[in-house]
Amino acid sequence: MERKKSMYLEELIFATQNAGKLAEVKKTAEPYKIKILSPKEAAALKKITTAPPNPQETADSFAGNAEIKARAIYNWCRLPVIGDDSGLEVEALGGAPGLYSSRYAGPEQNAALNRKKLLKELKNETNRRARYVSFIYAVLSDDQFLTATDTLEGSIALEERGSGGFGYDSVFVVNGTGLTLAELKERGIPVKTHRIKALERLFKEISSSVQPA
């Protein structure tokens, strides 16, 4: 029997308001011929008149928060959606900031203040091992979902270096490079981040999905 790729492969909504994450996901999806839309882009394209929800991250895991975001947007638009939750885990801080990475310095979610607080917390610490974690949750239909997760190993620099990227990139030194993720991005040096690796796992699985013709 001839088989073909499922129609849901054509486009996915990415449940985010973060422009940096959106750009990274769009670029990662290009080789898989999957079009990524932000909720606002989806609303304009599909003529959805209600505003997209902004769900609270109330779960106790990256997986739970990713699912909350994906399902909230899916219930709003009834279109395939991917949700991501990611964060920085520092060994000497017992895995902090972890789930609270985006609001480490307070609820205003100020990335510069988050980095400043992290460097202060590690001021006299010699163990600076850390890793980025990403969990992706994809809702493809009412009863179909996929997940993927991955990490990027590294350490925390003594001070900020580089202006590329976002979040903690300017203080996160990628293992084996001697450079922060911000410096690598600034210099145009390709690096597969935690999110890119998790997305590639997900997109490969989606691209291999088939249904009867």
C-alpha positions as CSV (number, residue, x, y, z in Angstrom):
1,M,0.0,0.0,0.0
2,E,1.4,3.4,-0.9
3,R,1.9,5.6,2.1
4,K,2.5,9.4,2.4
5,K,3.5,11.9,5.1
6,S,0.7,13.2,7.3
7,M,-0.7,16.6,6.5
8,Y,0.1,17.9,9.9
9,L,3.8,18.0,8.9
10,E,3.4,21.2,6.9
11,E,3.3,23.6,9.7
12,L,3.5,23.8,13.5
13,I,2.7,26.5,16.0
14,F,5.5,27.2,18.5
15,A,4.1,28.2,21.8
16,T,6.4,31.1,22.7
17,Q,6.7,34.9,23.0
18,N,10.5,34.7,23.0
19,A,11.8,36.1,19.7
20,G,15.2,34.4,20.1
21,K,13.7,31.0,20.7
22,L,11.3,31.5,17.7
23,A,14.1,32.3,15.4
24,E,16.1,29.3,16.5
25,V,13.2,26.9,16.0
26,K,12.3,28.3,12.6
27,K,15.9,27.8,11.4
28,T,16.1,24.3,12.8
29,A,12.8,23.3,11.1
30,E,13.9,24.5,7.6
31,P,15.7,21.2,6.5
32,Y,12.6,19.3,7.5
33,K,10.3,21.5,5.3
34,I,8.2,22.3,8.3
35,K,6.9,25.9,8.6
36,I,7.0,27.3,12.2
37,L,4.5,30.0,13.2
38,S,4.3,32.0,16.4
39,P,0.8,32.2,18.0
40,K,0.4,35.7,16.6
41,E,1.4,34.6,13.1
42,A,-1.0,31.7,13.3
43,A,-3.8,34.0,14.4
44,A,-3.2,36.3,11.5
45,L,-2.9,33.5,8.9
46,K,-5.8,31.4,10.2
47,K,-8.0,34.5,11.0
48,I,-8.3,33.6,14.7
49,T,-9.9,36.6,16.5
50,T,-9.2,35.7,20.1
51,A,-5.9,36.4,21.7
52,P,-3.6,33.5,22.4
53,P,-3.3,32.4,26.0
54,N,-0.3,33.0,28.1
55,P,-0.4,30.0,30.5
56,Q,1.5,30.0,33.8
57,E,4.3,27.5,34.2
58,T,3.0,25.7,37.2
59,A,4.4,22.2,36.7
60,D,7.3,20.8,38.7
61,S,9.3,19.7,35.7
62,F,10.5,20.9,32.3
63,A,8.3,18.2,30.7
64,G,5.2,19.4,32.6
65,N,5.7,23.1,31.7
66,A,6.3,22.2,28.0
67,E,3.0,20.3,28.0
68,I,1.1,23.1,29.7
69,K,2.2,25.6,27.0
70,A,1.6,23.3,24.1
71,R,-1.8,22.2,25.1
72,A,-3.0,25.7,26.0
73,I,-2.1,27.0,22.5
74,Y,-3.5,23.8,20.9
75,N,-6.9,24.3,22.7
76,W,-6.9,27.9,21.5
77,C,-6.2,27.2,17.8
78,R,-6.9,23.5,17.3
79,L,-3.7,23.3,15.2
80,P,-0.5,21.2,15.8
81,V,1.6,22.9,18.4
82,I,5.0,22.5,20.0
83,G,5.8,23.7,23.5
84,D,9.3,24.1,24.9
85,D,10.5,24.5,28.4
86,S,14.2,24.9,29.0
87,G,16.6,26.1,31.6
88,L,20.0,26.2,33.1
89,E,21.1,23.7,35.7
90,V,24.2,24.6,37.8
91,E,25.8,21.7,39.7
92,A,27.1,23.8,42.6
93,L,23.6,25.3,43.1
94,G,21.9,21.9,43.3
95,G,20.4,22.3,39.8
96,A,19.3,25.9,40.2
97,P,18.1,28.1,38.6
98,G,16.4,25.1,36.8
99,L,12.7,25.6,36.3
100,Y,13.1,29.2,37.4
101,S,15.8,30.1,34.9
102,S,13.7,32.9,33.2
103,R,12.7,34.5,36.5
104,Y,15.7,33.7,38.7
105,A,16.1,37.3,39.8
106,G,12.4,38.0,40.1
107,P,9.1,37.7,38.3
108,E,9.9,40.5,35.8
109,Q,12.0,37.9,33.8
110,N,15.0,40.2,33.3
111,A,17.8,38.2,31.6
112,A,20.5,40.7,32.6
113,L,19.5,40.6,36.3
114,N,19.3,36.8,36.1
115,R,22.9,36.6,34.9
116,K,24.1,39.1,37.5
117,K,22.5,37.1,40.3
118,L,24.0,33.8,39.0
119,L,27.5,35.2,38.8
120,K,27.1,36.6,42.3
121,E,25.9,33.2,43.7
122,L,29.0,31.5,42.1
123,K,31.5,34.3,43.1
124,N,33.6,32.1,45.4
125,E,32.7,28.7,43.8
126,T,35.3,26.6,42.0
127,N,32.8,24.0,40.7
128,R,31.2,25.8,37.8
129,R,29.8,22.8,35.9
130,A,26.5,23.5,34.3
131,R,24.2,22.3,31.6
132,Y,21.3,23.7,29.5
133,V,18.3,21.4,29.4
134,S,15.4,21.5,26.8
135,F,12.2,19.5,26.7
136,I,9.9,19.7,23.7
137,Y,6.2,18.6,23.8
138,A,4.3,18.4,20.5
139,V,0.5,18.1,20.4
140,L,-0.4,16.9,16.9
141,S,-4.1,16.1,17.5
142,D,-6.5,15.5,20.4
143,D,-5.0,12.0,21.0
144,Q,-1.5,12.3,19.5
145,F,1.6,13.8,21.0
146,L,5.4,13.4,20.7
147,T,8.2,14.5,23.1
148,A,12.0,15.0,22.9
149,T,14.7,16.2,25.2
150,D,18.4,16.9,25.2
151,T,21.2,18.9,26.9
152,L,24.2,21.1,26.2
153,E,27.0,20.6,28.7
154,G,29.3,23.4,29.8
155,S,30.3,25.6,32.7
156,I,29.7,29.1,34.0
157,A,32.2,31.8,33.1
158,L,33.7,34.2,35.7
159,E,32.1,37.1,33.8
160,E,29.9,37.8,30.8
161,R,31.5,37.4,27.4
162,G,29.9,38.0,24.0
163,S,26.8,39.7,22.8
164,G,25.2,36.9,20.7
165,G,22.2,34.9,21.8
166,F,19.9,35.4,24.7
167,G,19.2,34.3,28.3
168,Y,22.4,32.9,30.0
169,D,24.4,32.5,26.7
170,S,26.9,35.2,27.7
171,V,28.0,33.3,30.8
172,F,27.6,29.7,29.6
173,V,30.9,28.3,28.3
174,V,30.3,25.4,25.9
175,N,32.5,22.3,26.7
176,G,35.4,21.8,24.4
177,T,35.3,25.4,23.0
178,G,36.6,27.8,25.6
179,L,34.0,30.2,24.4
180,T,30.6,31.2,25.8
181,L,27.5,30.4,23.7
182,A,27.1,34.1,23.1
183,E,30.7,34.3,21.7
184,L,30.1,31.3,19.5
185,K,26.9,32.8,18.1
186,E,28.5,36.2,17.7
187,R,31.2,34.8,15.6
188,G,28.8,32.7,13.5
189,I,30.3,29.4,14.8
190,P,27.7,26.7,14.5
191,V,26.8,24.9,17.7
192,K,23.9,22.5,18.3
193,T,22.3,23.8,21.4
194,H,20.1,21.8,23.8
195,R,17.0,23.1,22.0
196,I,18.3,22.4,18.5
197,K,19.3,18.9,19.5
198,A,15.9,18.2,21.0
199,L,14.1,19.8,18.1
200,E,16.1,17.7,15.6
201,R,15.0,14.5,17.4
202,L,11.4,15.7,17.3
203,F,11.4,16.8,13.6
204,K,13.1,13.6,12.5
205,E,10.3,11.6,14.2
206,I,7.6,13.8,12.7
207,S,9.2,13.6,9.2
208,S,9.2,9.8,9.4
209,S,5.5,9.7,10.4
210,V,3.3,8.3,7.8
211,Q,-0.3,7.4,7.3
212,P,-2.2,5.4,4.7
213,A,-2.7,7.1,1.3
